[in-house]
Amino acid sequence: MFTRIGFAVFLTLAYALSIMNWQDYISITPGVRSGKPCVKGTRITVSDVLEYLAGGMDEQAILADFPELRREHIQAVLGFAAERERRLSALPAVS
């Protein structure tokens, strides 16, 4: 269950993702990281950031390790992943 602060953070993040246009922060460029989606202006891929988060790094640790990233970049990565998941789950099941 969420604590009061945890729920507030969740709502803030959900709101930010709902209004954020991840296309402003994520790009796919042939020849850069094999055409994987990256944070614009970097060689840091969406999957890199997702793996750091899944591995237990929090936002502050990622930002400390990668000074070229901002909070908006991490939110854009989450927005990109959420949209990709929605598109994939909308595809018909293969039997």
C-alpha positions in Angstrom: 0.0 0.0 0.0 1.2 3.5 -0.7 2.2 5.8 2.1 0.7 9.3 1.8 3.9 10.7 0.4 4.4 7.7 -1.9 0.9 8.1 -3.3 1.5 11.9 -3.9 4.7 11.0 -5.8 2.9 8.4 -7.8 0.1 10.9 -8.7 2.7 13.6 -9.7 4.5 11.2 -11.9 1.3 9.9 -13.5 0.3 13.5 -14.2 3.7 14.4 -15.6 3.6 11.3 -17.9 0.1 12.1 -19.1 1.0 15.6 -20.2 4.6 14.9 -21.3 5.4 14.6 -25.0 8.2 12.0 -24.8 9.0 12.7 -28.5 10.6 16.0 -27.3 13.2 13.9 -25.4 13.6 10.6 -27.1 15.0 10.0 -30.6 15.9 7.1 -32.9 18.9 7.8 -35.1 20.3 5.2 -37.5 23.9 4.6 -36.6 23.6 5.7 -33.0 23.4 2.7 -30.6 22.2 0.5 -33.5 19.1 2.7 -34.0 17.8 2.0 -30.5 15.7 4.8 -29.0 18.0 7.2 -27.0 17.7 10.2 -24.9 18.2 13.1 -27.4 21.7 14.4 -27.5 23.2 11.4 -25.7 24.0 7.8 -26.5 22.0 6.6 -23.4 19.2 4.3 -24.6 15.7 3.9 -23.2 16.5 0.4 -22.3 19.7 1.5 -20.4 17.6 3.8 -18.1 14.9 1.2 -17.7 17.5 -1.4 -16.7 19.0 0.9 -14.1 15.5 1.6 -12.6 14.7 -2.2 -12.7 18.0 -2.9 -11.0 17.0 -0.7 -8.1 18.7 2.6 -8.9 16.6 5.5 -8.0 16.2 8.7 -10.1 18.7 10.6 -8.0 21.4 7.9 -8.4 20.9 7.9 -12.2 21.1 11.7 -12.4 24.2 11.6 -10.3 25.9 9.0 -12.5 24.8 10.7 -15.8 25.0 14.5 -15.4 23.8 15.0 -18.9 20.4 13.6 -17.9 17.6 15.6 -16.3 14.5 14.4 -14.5 12.4 15.1 -17.7 14.6 12.5 -19.5 13.7 9.8 -17.1 10.0 10.7 -17.2 10.2 10.6 -21.0 11.8 7.1 -20.9 8.9 6.0 -18.7 6.4 7.6 -21.1 8.0 6.0 -24.1 8.0 2.6 -22.5 4.3 3.0 -21.4 3.2 4.0 -24.9 5.2 1.1 -26.4 3.5 -1.3 -24.0 0.1 0.0 -24.8 0.8 -0.5 -28.5 2.1 -4.0 -28.0 -0.8 -5.0 -25.8 -3.2 -3.7 -28.5 -1.8 -6.1 -31.1 -3.9 -9.3 -31.8 -2.6 -12.4 -30.1 -0.7 -14.9 -32.2 -2.0 -18.4 -31.9 
